[in-house]
Amino acid sequence: MYNTNSMTGCVFMLVYILLAEGFEESEAVVPADLLSRAGAQVRFVSASVSKDVEGSHGIHICADDYIDEIDMDAMEAVILPGGGKGTALLAADSRVISIIDSAFKQGKYICTICAAPSILASMGLLDGRKATCYPSFSKYLEKSIYTGADTERDDIFITGKAAGTAYQFALKIVQALFGDSVSDKIKNDICL
């Protein structure tokens, strides 16, 4: 699903951000913000029973879509924010696992941060790959090449460390989808 922005001539890329109760708010909102600045069409997706999804610190986001409405063929990337409860709920949802599996088979970007890389590790997708996550979750990445860096990219997998590295994580996704010049411009624009 590509749309061209008439002002910039940029192609919109569809990016889904999956939300479950207890997600880490900054790990969802910061990527949404920076990807929107880059020209992506960002859609919050509820994996809950309501489109009103409460984050781990009581902040609510009204999702654009329910998880069953995702268009896998149009999607260019999927993002899973962390948060202990949110990650556990995403990991236990067979629809989420199916989306990740489909994205992997189609070569779409799969982006996880904080506790969420543990979901990919449990699926064997990070085996032998460079990855990072929240330090206390590194035990789940024992088959990956855990670096502890703020962010890592290995092929279609982009992982981030924690809420404090949400900007670096988001910029790594922007860089993957739109290139260095767009990523550098946004970094400059936000004074990072």
FITOR-142799 format. One record per residue (C-alpha): residue number from 0; x, y, z. Coordinates in Angstrom, 2 decimals. Layout:
<rs>
{num = NUM; x = X; y = Y; z = Z} $
...
</rs>
This chain:
<rs>
{num = 0; x = 0.00; y = 0.00; z = 0.00} $
{num = 1; x = 2.11; y = 2.85; z = -1.29} $
{num = 2; x = 0.83; y = 6.39; z = -1.46} $
{num = 3; x = 2.83; y = 9.34; z = -2.74} $
{num = 4; x = 2.95; y = 12.52; z = -0.71} $
{num = 5; x = 2.24; y = 15.30; z = -3.22} $
{num = 6; x = 4.31; y = 17.82; z = -1.24} $
{num = 7; x = 7.49; y = 15.77; z = -0.94} $
{num = 8; x = 7.07; y = 13.17; z = -3.66} $
{num = 9; x = 8.01; y = 10.57; z = -1.04} $
{num = 10; x = 6.47; y = 7.12; z = -1.06} $
{num = 11; x = 4.59; y = 6.21; z = 2.11} $
{num = 12; x = 5.58; y = 2.88; z = 3.56} $
{num = 13; x = 3.09; y = 1.10; z = 5.79} $
{num = 14; x = 4.39; y = 0.30; z = 9.27} $
{num = 15; x = 2.38; y = -1.45; z = 11.97} $
{num = 16; x = 3.05; y = -1.03; z = 15.69} $
{num = 17; x = 1.51; y = -3.84; z = 17.74} $
{num = 18; x = 0.08; y = -2.88; z = 21.12} $
{num = 19; x = -0.98; y = -5.08; z = 24.03} $
{num = 20; x = -1.95; y = -3.94; z = 27.52} $
{num = 21; x = 1.19; y = -2.95; z = 29.42} $
{num = 22; x = 3.28; y = -1.88; z = 26.41} $
{num = 23; x = 6.10; y = 0.61; z = 27.05} $
{num = 24; x = 4.67; y = 3.90; z = 25.79} $
{num = 25; x = 7.84; y = 5.65; z = 24.59} $
{num = 26; x = 8.88; y = 2.55; z = 22.65} $
{num = 27; x = 5.66; y = 2.85; z = 20.62} $
{num = 28; x = 5.25; y = 6.62; z = 20.32} $
{num = 29; x = 8.85; y = 7.60; z = 19.47} $
{num = 30; x = 9.08; y = 5.22; z = 16.47} $
{num = 31; x = 5.61; y = 6.34; z = 15.34} $
{num = 32; x = 6.68; y = 9.98; z = 15.49} $
{num = 33; x = 10.01; y = 9.62; z = 13.68} $
{num = 34; x = 8.65; y = 7.24; z = 11.04} $
{num = 35; x = 5.77; y = 9.65; z = 10.37} $
{num = 36; x = 8.30; y = 12.47; z = 9.93} $
{num = 37; x = 10.12; y = 10.29; z = 7.39} $
{num = 38; x = 6.91; y = 9.77; z = 5.41} $
{num = 39; x = 5.77; y = 6.37; z = 6.62} $
{num = 40; x = 2.11; y = 5.55; z = 7.10} $
{num = 41; x = 2.15; y = 4.36; z = 10.72} $
{num = 42; x = -0.77; y = 2.38; z = 12.14} $
{num = 43; x = -1.18; y = 1.42; z = 15.79} $
{num = 44; x = -2.67; y = -2.07; z = 16.02} $
{num = 45; x = -4.50; y = -3.43; z = 19.03} $
{num = 46; x = -3.86; y = -7.02; z = 20.06} $
{num = 47; x = -6.40; y = -6.45; z = 22.85} $
{num = 48; x = -10.19; y = -6.62; z = 22.95} $
{num = 49; x = -10.46; y = -2.83; z = 22.64} $
{num = 50; x = -8.80; y = -0.23; z = 20.44} $
{num = 51; x = -8.12; y = 1.72; z = 23.65} $
{num = 52; x = -4.87; y = 0.13; z = 24.84} $
{num = 53; x = -3.33; y = 1.12; z = 28.16} $
{num = 54; x = 0.44; y = 1.28; z = 28.44} $
{num = 55; x = 2.60; y = 0.27; z = 31.39} $
{num = 56; x = 2.48; y = 3.79; z = 32.86} $
{num = 57; x = -1.24; y = 4.43; z = 32.43} $
{num = 58; x = -1.04; y = 6.25; z = 29.10} $
{num = 59; x = -3.72; y = 5.17; z = 26.64} $
{num = 60; x = -3.34; y = 4.94; z = 22.87} $
{num = 61; x = -6.36; y = 4.55; z = 20.64} $
{num = 62; x = -5.27; y = 2.04; z = 18.01} $
{num = 63; x = -6.11; y = 2.54; z = 14.35} $
{num = 64; x = -6.79; y = -1.12; z = 13.67} $
{num = 65; x = -7.40; y = -4.47; z = 15.32} $
{num = 66; x = -4.77; y = -7.15; z = 14.78} $
{num = 67; x = -7.06; y = -9.15; z = 12.49} $
{num = 68; x = -7.18; y = -6.17; z = 10.08} $
{num = 69; x = -3.45; y = -6.16; z = 9.23} $
{num = 70; x = -2.61; y = -6.23; z = 5.53} $
{num = 71; x = 0.59; y = -8.30; z = 5.44} $
{num = 72; x = 1.18; y = -7.75; z = 1.74} $
{num = 73; x = 1.11; y = -3.95; z = 2.08} $
{num = 74; x = 3.22; y = -3.81; z = 5.26} $
{num = 75; x = 6.91; y = -2.93; z = 5.07} $
{num = 76; x = 7.71; y = -3.26; z = 8.77} $
{num = 77; x = 6.21; y = -4.36; z = 12.06} $
{num = 78; x = 7.27; y = -2.97; z = 15.42} $
{num = 79; x = 6.79; y = -4.63; z = 18.81} $
{num = 80; x = 7.41; y = -2.31; z = 21.75} $
{num = 81; x = 8.50; y = -3.84; z = 25.03} $
{num = 82; x = 7.15; y = -3.57; z = 28.54} $
{num = 83; x = 7.04; y = -6.71; z = 30.65} $
{num = 84; x = 3.28; y = -7.27; z = 30.60} $
{num = 85; x = 2.86; y = -6.09; z = 27.01} $
{num = 86; x = 5.62; y = -8.40; z = 25.79} $
{num = 87; x = 4.16; y = -11.38; z = 27.65} $
{num = 88; x = 0.74; y = -10.75; z = 26.09} $
{num = 89; x = 2.18; y = -10.36; z = 22.59} $
{num = 90; x = 4.27; y = -13.53; z = 23.02} $
{num = 91; x = 1.19; y = -15.52; z = 24.08} $
{num = 92; x = -0.93; y = -14.33; z = 21.13} $
{num = 93; x = -0.86; y = -16.80; z = 18.22} $
{num = 94; x = -1.91; y = -13.99; z = 15.84} $
{num = 95; x = 1.25; y = -12.05; z = 16.74} $
{num = 96; x = 3.43; y = -15.11; z = 16.17} $
{num = 97; x = 1.72; y = -15.64; z = 12.82} $
{num = 98; x = 2.37; y = -12.01; z = 11.79} $
{num = 99; x = 6.05; y = -12.29; z = 12.74} $
{num = 100; x = 6.37; y = -15.59; z = 10.87} $
{num = 101; x = 4.70; y = -14.14; z = 7.78} $
{num = 102; x = 6.85; y = -10.98; z = 7.91} $
{num = 103; x = 9.96; y = -13.16; z = 8.16} $
{num = 104; x = 8.94; y = -15.28; z = 5.17} $
{num = 105; x = 8.20; y = -12.14; z = 3.12} $
{num = 106; x = 11.45; y = -10.39; z = 4.10} $
{num = 107; x = 9.68; y = -7.52; z = 5.88} $
{num = 108; x = 11.45; y = -5.63; z = 8.67} $
{num = 109; x = 10.75; y = -6.98; z = 12.15} $
{num = 110; x = 11.61; y = -4.44; z = 14.83} $
{num = 111; x = 11.55; y = -5.20; z = 18.56} $
{num = 112; x = 12.78; y = -3.30; z = 21.59} $
{num = 113; x = 13.34; y = -3.83; z = 25.32} $
{num = 114; x = 11.77; y = -7.15; z = 26.35} $
{num = 115; x = 10.20; y = -7.83; z = 22.92} $
{num = 116; x = 13.33; y = -9.29; z = 21.24} $
{num = 117; x = 12.75; y = -12.29; z = 23.53} $
{num = 118; x = 9.72; y = -13.14; z = 21.36} $
{num = 119; x = 11.92; y = -13.42; z = 18.27} $
{num = 120; x = 14.50; y = -15.39; z = 20.22} $
{num = 121; x = 11.85; y = -17.88; z = 21.37} $
{num = 122; x = 10.96; y = -18.42; z = 17.70} $
{num = 123; x = 14.62; y = -19.05; z = 16.82} $
{num = 124; x = 14.72; y = -16.02; z = 14.53} $
{num = 125; x = 17.65; y = -14.38; z = 16.31} $
{num = 126; x = 19.83; y = -17.51; z = 16.43} $
{num = 127; x = 23.34; y = -16.52; z = 15.33} $
{num = 128; x = 22.30; y = -12.90; z = 14.73} $
{num = 129; x = 23.51; y = -9.72; z = 16.41} $
{num = 130; x = 20.81; y = -8.43; z = 18.73} $
{num = 131; x = 20.22; y = -6.37; z = 21.84} $
{num = 132; x = 17.45; y = -6.09; z = 24.43} $
{num = 133; x = 16.75; y = -4.96; z = 27.97} $
{num = 134; x = 19.70; y = -6.30; z = 30.01} $
{num = 135; x = 17.66; y = -8.60; z = 32.26} $
{num = 136; x = 16.16; y = -10.24; z = 29.16} $
{num = 137; x = 19.55; y = -11.05; z = 27.62} $
{num = 138; x = 19.28; y = -14.57; z = 29.07} $
{num = 139; x = 16.58; y = -15.25; z = 26.46} $
{num = 140; x = 18.97; y = -14.31; z = 23.65} $
{num = 141; x = 21.56; y = -16.98; z = 24.50} $
{num = 142; x = 21.56; y = -18.33; z = 20.92} $
{num = 143; x = 21.99; y = -14.88; z = 19.40} $
{num = 144; x = 25.06; y = -12.67; z = 19.38} $
{num = 145; x = 23.94; y = -10.43; z = 22.23} $
{num = 146; x = 25.81; y = -7.10; z = 22.07} $
{num = 147; x = 24.12; y = -4.97; z = 24.73} $
{num = 148; x = 24.31; y = -2.04; z = 22.27} $
{num = 149; x = 21.62; y = 0.64; z = 22.14} $
{num = 150; x = 20.37; y = -0.78; z = 18.85} $
{num = 151; x = 21.34; y = -3.47; z = 16.36} $
{num = 152; x = 20.38; y = -4.34; z = 12.83} $
{num = 153; x = 21.00; y = -7.79; z = 11.39} $
{num = 154; x = 19.34; y = -8.28; z = 8.01} $
{num = 155; x = 15.58; y = -7.65; z = 8.48} $
{num = 156; x = 15.81; y = -7.66; z = 12.29} $
{num = 157; x = 16.17; y = -4.40; z = 14.19} $
{num = 158; x = 16.42; y = -4.62; z = 17.97} $
{num = 159; x = 16.63; y = -1.93; z = 20.63} $
{num = 160; x = 17.77; y = -1.94; z = 24.24} $
{num = 161; x = 15.14; y = -0.01; z = 26.20} $
{num = 162; x = 12.94; y = 3.08; z = 26.53} $
{num = 163; x = 16.05; y = 5.25; z = 26.87} $
{num = 164; x = 17.22; y = 4.20; z = 23.40} $
{num = 165; x = 13.85; y = 4.59; z = 21.67} $
{num = 166; x = 15.16; y = 7.44; z = 19.49} $
{num = 167; x = 18.17; y = 5.45; z = 18.27} $
{num = 168; x = 15.91; y = 2.46; z = 17.65} $
{num = 169; x = 13.45; y = 4.58; z = 15.66} $
{num = 170; x = 16.23; y = 6.18; z = 13.62} $
{num = 171; x = 17.63; y = 2.74; z = 12.78} $
{num = 172; x = 14.21; y = 1.79; z = 11.37} $
{num = 173; x = 14.00; y = 5.08; z = 9.44} $
{num = 174; x = 17.48; y = 4.41; z = 8.04} $
{num = 175; x = 16.50; y = 0.89; z = 6.95} $
{num = 176; x = 13.31; y = 2.05; z = 5.21} $
{num = 177; x = 14.30; y = 5.47; z = 3.87} $
{num = 178; x = 18.11; y = 5.62; z = 3.83} $
{num = 179; x = 20.86; y = 7.58; z = 5.55} $
{num = 180; x = 19.94; y = 11.03; z = 4.26} $
{num = 181; x = 16.39; y = 10.90; z = 5.66} $
{num = 182; x = 17.60; y = 9.44; z = 8.95} $
{num = 183; x = 20.32; y = 12.10; z = 9.24} $
{num = 184; x = 17.85; y = 14.91; z = 8.46} $
{num = 185; x = 15.42; y = 13.75; z = 11.15} $
{num = 186; x = 18.27; y = 13.34; z = 13.65} $
{num = 187; x = 19.35; y = 16.92; z = 12.90} $
{num = 188; x = 15.78; y = 18.26; z = 13.01} $
{num = 189; x = 15.17; y = 16.83; z = 16.50} $
{num = 190; x = 18.64; y = 17.88; z = 17.76} $
{num = 191; x = 19.70; y = 14.35; z = 18.67} $
</rs>
